[in-house]
Amino acid sequence: MAHRWKNDLTRNDTTPEGLFFNRRKLLTGVAAGTIAAALPRGAFAAGEDLEPNSWEQITGYCNYYEFGTGKDDPAKYAHMLTTDPWTITIDGMVDNPGDYALSDVLSQMTLEERIYRFRCVEAWSMVVPWNGFELADLLTMAGVQDGAKYVAFETVYRPEEMPGTRFPVIEWPYVEGLRLDEAMHPLTIMATGVYDRPIANQNGAPIRLVVPWKYGFKSIKSVVRITLTHTQPPTTWKKANHREYGFYSNVNPNVDHPRWSQATERRIGDGFFAKRQPTLMFNGYESEVASLYEGMDLKANF
């Protein structure tokens, strides 16, 4: 399709699988609460000798409050979540509203369209080889109507399968949102796997949003509803603390979090005492996405 993003990242740019998955190890040198930013291309050499982590380590340290606030809670309880079959409801300002079976959606996406390697951010900086497809393709399938300006997302909410939802840690269900042009950008994908494996339940199975120029809390997990609307939708963390979490969540070294600076970041594997380096605007995707925010005050719209 004409809107395809031309990926210039290679397998050599990918964060080694052991470092990507072993959150316990990699976060020992990161201050609590710090959100790191962009990983430059080629930050990891192909010859690094890293022993792959076990499956227990890979899936043992996660943020997924629906299963508990402890980092190991999702690994303990996420097996309770039923992920097959899976249906996504698409509604609002679309020509073809309805319940879309994930299996049917995936059957319409080719393998070429489903491999991406992005610099990504959550509580670390890395390059991740996601398997997925462009969100734009799904929205086109649904038929976006004139006048739609935003895309709202909702995480599955099943208290009987998600013990964390028994506590009012945040408002359930978890919700997120994008502006329509952000959602239609070819860098925005719906991920269904990583390292050529299906996403584990505790990591957002069977399908999650990935927007690589935004911070990780914008990557909503286990999506069951997508709604097209003309008004800006609520987002979970903005509702929880609008002073700290704005709607846009763009990686911007010029906007400090109220409790820490976002001007520098530490690469995974460099160690706690390694020299920090400047955070890249839009997580290194400035040339691809800066035009989306032309004329906007990005300090006011953080």
C-alpha positions as CSV (number, residue, x, y, z in Angstrom):
1,M,0.0,0.0,0.0
2,A,1.1,3.5,-0.6
3,H,1.2,4.5,3.0
4,R,3.7,1.8,4.0
5,W,6.6,2.9,6.2
6,K,10.0,1.9,4.8
7,N,11.8,0.2,7.7
8,D,15.6,0.7,7.7
9,L,16.2,-1.2,11.0
10,T,17.8,-4.6,10.6
11,R,18.2,-7.7,12.8
12,N,21.5,-6.3,14.0
13,D,19.7,-3.3,15.5
14,T,17.4,-5.4,17.5
15,T,17.8,-5.5,21.3
16,P,19.1,-9.0,22.2
17,E,16.2,-11.2,23.3
18,G,17.6,-11.8,26.7
19,L,17.9,-8.2,27.6
20,F,14.5,-7.4,26.2
21,F,12.7,-9.9,28.3
22,N,14.7,-10.0,31.5
23,R,13.1,-6.9,33.1
24,R,14.4,-7.8,36.6
25,K,18.0,-7.6,35.4
26,L,17.8,-4.6,33.2
27,L,15.8,-2.4,35.6
28,T,18.1,-2.8,38.5
29,G,20.0,0.2,37.3
30,V,17.0,2.4,36.5
31,A,15.6,4.7,39.1
32,A,12.1,3.7,40.2
33,G,9.4,5.4,38.0
34,T,11.9,6.6,35.4
35,I,10.7,6.3,31.8
36,A,13.7,6.0,29.4
37,A,13.6,7.2,25.8
38,A,15.0,6.6,22.4
39,L,17.6,4.0,21.4
40,P,19.7,5.1,18.4
41,R,20.1,2.7,15.5
42,G,22.8,0.2,15.7
43,A,23.2,0.6,19.5
44,F,23.8,-3.2,19.9
45,A,26.4,-5.1,17.9
46,A,25.5,-8.4,16.3
47,G,28.3,-10.3,18.1
48,E,27.2,-9.7,21.6
49,D,27.4,-12.9,23.6
50,L,24.2,-13.0,25.6
51,E,22.6,-16.1,27.0
52,P,18.8,-16.2,26.3
53,N,16.7,-16.0,29.3
54,S,14.3,-18.8,30.4
55,W,10.6,-18.5,29.6
56,E,10.0,-17.8,33.3
57,Q,12.4,-14.9,33.2
58,I,11.0,-13.6,29.9
59,T,7.5,-13.3,31.3
60,G,8.2,-12.7,34.9
61,Y,8.4,-8.9,35.2
62,C,5.5,-7.0,33.8
63,N,3.1,-4.0,34.2
64,Y,-0.5,-5.1,33.8
65,Y,-2.6,-3.8,36.7
66,E,-5.6,-5.9,35.8
67,F,-3.6,-8.8,37.3
68,G,-2.0,-6.9,40.2
69,T,0.3,-4.0,40.9
70,G,3.3,-6.2,41.7
71,K,5.8,-6.8,38.9
72,D,5.4,-10.5,39.2
73,D,1.6,-10.5,39.6
74,P,0.8,-10.7,35.9
75,A,3.0,-13.7,35.4
76,K,1.2,-15.4,38.3
77,Y,-2.3,-14.6,37.3
78,A,-2.5,-13.8,33.6
79,H,-2.9,-17.5,32.6
80,M,-6.5,-17.0,33.8
81,L,-7.2,-14.7,30.8
82,T,-8.9,-16.4,27.8
83,T,-7.4,-15.1,24.6
84,D,-8.8,-17.5,22.0
85,P,-11.2,-16.8,20.4
86,W,-10.8,-13.0,20.5
87,T,-13.1,-10.4,19.1
88,I,-12.5,-6.6,18.7
89,T,-15.6,-4.4,18.6
90,I,-15.2,-1.5,16.2
91,D,-17.9,1.1,16.5
92,G,-18.6,4.8,16.4
93,M,-18.0,6.8,13.2
94,V,-17.3,3.9,10.9
95,D,-19.1,2.5,7.9
96,N,-18.8,-1.1,8.9
97,P,-19.3,-1.3,12.7
98,G,-19.3,-4.7,14.3
99,D,-17.4,-7.5,16.1
100,Y,-14.2,-8.4,14.2
101,A,-12.7,-11.8,15.0
102,L,-9.0,-11.5,15.4
103,S,-8.4,-14.7,13.4
104,D,-10.3,-13.1,10.4
105,V,-8.4,-9.9,10.7
106,L,-5.0,-11.7,10.7
107,S,-6.0,-13.8,7.7
108,Q,-6.2,-10.6,5.7
109,M,-2.7,-9.4,6.6
110,T,0.3,-10.7,4.7
111,L,3.5,-11.8,6.5
112,E,5.4,-8.9,4.8
113,E,3.0,-6.5,6.4
114,R,3.4,-8.0,9.8
115,I,7.1,-7.6,10.7
116,Y,8.4,-4.4,12.3
117,R,11.5,-3.4,14.2
118,F,11.0,-0.3,16.2
119,R,12.8,1.7,18.8
120,C,10.4,1.4,21.7
121,V,10.0,3.0,25.2
122,E,8.4,1.8,28.4
123,A,10.7,1.9,31.4
124,W,13.7,1.3,29.1
125,S,15.0,2.0,25.7
126,M,15.4,-0.7,23.0
127,V,14.7,-1.9,19.5
128,V,12.0,-4.5,19.5
129,P,11.0,-6.8,16.6
130,W,7.2,-6.7,16.8
131,N,4.9,-8.9,14.8
132,G,1.8,-7.0,13.8
133,F,0.0,-5.0,11.3
134,E,-0.7,-1.3,10.7
135,L,-3.7,0.0,12.6
136,A,-4.5,2.0,9.5
137,D,-5.3,-1.2,7.7
138,L,-7.8,-2.2,10.3
139,L,-9.4,1.2,10.4
140,T,-9.7,1.2,6.6
141,M,-11.4,-2.2,6.8
142,A,-13.9,-0.7,9.2
143,G,-14.4,2.4,7.0
144,V,-13.6,5.7,8.8
145,Q,-16.3,8.3,8.3
146,D,-15.8,12.0,7.6
147,G,-15.7,14.0,10.8
148,A,-14.0,11.3,12.8
149,K,-11.0,12.9,14.6
150,Y,-10.0,10.5,17.3
151,V,-9.6,6.8,17.9
152,A,-10.4,5.4,21.4
153,F,-9.2,2.0,22.7
154,E,-10.4,-0.2,25.5
155,T,-8.8,-3.1,27.3
156,V,-10.7,-6.3,28.1
157,Y,-12.4,-6.1,31.5
158,R,-13.1,-9.5,33.1
159,P,-13.0,-9.4,36.9
160,E,-13.5,-13.2,37.1
161,E,-10.3,-13.6,35.1
162,M,-8.4,-10.5,36.2
163,P,-7.9,-10.4,40.0
164,G,-6.3,-7.0,40.0
165,T,-9.6,-5.4,38.9
166,R,-11.1,-6.2,42.3
167,F,-9.1,-3.2,43.6
168,P,-9.7,0.5,42.5
169,V,-6.1,1.1,41.7
170,I,-7.2,2.8,38.5
171,E,-10.6,3.2,36.9
172,W,-11.6,0.1,35.0
173,P,-11.7,-0.7,32.2
174,Y,-8.3,0.7,31.0
175,V,-8.8,3.1,28.1
176,E,-6.5,5.0,25.7
177,G,-6.8,7.2,22.7
178,L,-5.0,8.7,19.7
179,R,-5.7,11.5,17.3
180,L,-6.9,10.0,14.0
181,D,-3.8,11.1,12.0
182,E,-1.6,9.5,14.7
183,A,-3.6,6.3,14.4
184,M,-3.4,6.2,10.6
185,H,0.3,6.8,10.6
186,P,2.2,3.8,9.2
187,L,4.4,3.6,12.3
188,T,1.3,2.9,14.5
189,I,0.7,-0.9,14.7
190,M,-1.4,-3.5,16.4
191,A,1.1,-6.0,17.7
192,T,0.3,-9.7,18.0
193,G,3.8,-11.1,18.7
194,V,7.4,-10.3,19.5
195,Y,10.5,-12.2,18.5
196,D,8.3,-14.2,16.2
197,R,6.3,-15.6,19.1
198,P,2.7,-14.8,20.2
199,I,2.6,-12.1,22.9
200,A,2.3,-13.7,26.3
201,N,-0.9,-13.0,28.3
202,Q,0.9,-10.8,30.8
203,N,2.5,-8.8,28.0
204,G,-0.8,-7.9,26.4
205,A,-2.1,-10.9,24.5
206,P,-3.5,-11.4,22.0
207,I,-3.2,-7.9,20.5
208,R,-1.9,-4.6,21.8
209,L,-1.2,-1.1,20.4
210,V,2.4,0.0,19.7
211,V,3.1,3.7,18.9
212,P,6.9,4.0,18.9
213,W,7.3,7.7,19.3
214,K,5.2,7.8,22.5
215,Y,5.9,6.6,26.0
216,G,5.0,3.0,26.9
217,F,1.8,3.7,28.8
218,K,0.3,4.6,25.5
219,S,0.6,1.0,24.4
220,I,-2.7,-0.4,25.6
221,K,-2.9,-4.1,26.1
222,S,-5.5,-6.8,25.2
223,V,-7.6,-4.5,23.1
224,V,-11.3,-5.4,22.8
225,R,-12.9,-2.1,21.5
226,I,-11.9,0.5,19.1
227,T,-14.2,3.5,18.7
228,L,-14.0,6.3,16.1
229,T,-15.2,9.6,17.5
230,H,-15.1,13.4,16.9
231,T,-14.3,14.3,20.5
232,Q,-11.0,13.6,22.4
233,P,-11.5,10.4,24.3
234,P,-10.5,9.9,28.0
235,T,-7.3,8.1,28.8
236,T,-6.6,6.1,31.9
237,W,-3.5,7.9,33.2
238,K,-4.7,11.3,32.3
239,K,-7.9,10.6,34.3
240,A,-5.7,9.3,37.2
241,N,-3.3,12.3,37.2
242,H,-3.7,14.9,34.5
243,R,-0.8,16.9,35.8
244,E,1.7,14.1,35.1
245,Y,0.1,12.4,32.1
246,G,-1.2,14.3,29.1
247,F,-3.2,13.0,26.2
248,Y,-0.3,13.0,23.7
249,S,2.4,11.2,25.7
250,N,5.0,12.1,23.1
251,V,8.7,11.5,23.8
252,N,9.9,15.0,24.3
253,P,13.2,15.8,26.1
254,N,12.1,19.4,26.5
255,V,9.2,18.5,28.7
256,D,10.1,17.3,32.2
257,H,7.9,14.9,34.1
258,P,6.9,16.7,37.4
259,R,9.0,14.2,39.3
260,W,12.0,13.7,37.0
261,S,13.8,15.0,33.9
262,Q,13.2,13.4,30.6
263,A,16.1,15.1,28.9
264,T,18.4,12.1,29.1
265,E,18.1,8.3,29.0
266,R,20.2,5.2,29.8
267,R,20.5,2.3,27.4
268,I,19.6,-1.2,28.4
269,G,22.7,-3.2,29.4
270,D,25.0,-0.2,30.0
271,G,24.7,-0.4,33.7
272,F,23.6,2.0,36.4
273,F,26.8,4.1,36.3
274,A,27.0,4.4,32.5
275,K,26.9,7.9,31.1
276,R,23.4,9.0,30.2
277,Q,22.8,10.3,26.7
278,P,20.4,12.8,25.3
279,T,16.8,11.7,24.7
280,L,15.9,12.0,21.1
281,M,12.8,14.0,20.1
282,F,9.9,11.7,19.3
283,N,12.0,8.7,20.4
284,G,14.2,9.1,17.2
285,Y,11.3,9.3,14.8
286,E,11.2,13.1,14.4
287,S,11.6,13.0,10.6
288,E,8.7,10.7,10.3
289,V,6.2,12.2,12.8
290,A,7.1,15.8,13.6
291,S,4.7,17.1,10.8
292,L,1.8,15.7,12.8
293,Y,2.4,18.4,15.5
294,E,3.4,21.4,13.3
295,G,2.3,24.6,15.0
296,M,1.4,22.9,18.3
297,D,2.7,23.9,21.7
298,L,4.2,20.6,22.8
299,K,4.7,21.7,26.3
300,A,1.1,22.6,26.7
301,N,0.0,19.5,24.7
302,F,2.3,17.0,26.5
